[in-house]
């Protein structure tokens, strides 16, 4: 099972996007663990993730997260997709980056 971790400022606003991503995962019959956490919890929560997604509000920390997890797929969620809570597109983009 794939694990996707979303990191944002407090872990709250991203929870809506997580729900939309989970809904799309069910629609495409994929078992994927998707959770959101504050970026301050990255060390504890993202170490076993297949993909780490940063909310646009913390995109300035992308380099630091990539340095913390050099073997992980780390990217920032597109601002438009985040703003419109387009869980389908965010999940599809992430799966594509993982070679799915």
Buried (B, 14 or more C-beta within 10 A) or exposed (E): EBBBBBBBEBBEBBBEBBBBBBEBBEEEEBEBBBBBBBBEEBEEBBEEBBBBBBBBBBBEBBEEBBEBBEEBBBBBBBEEBBEEBBBBBBBBBBBEBEEE
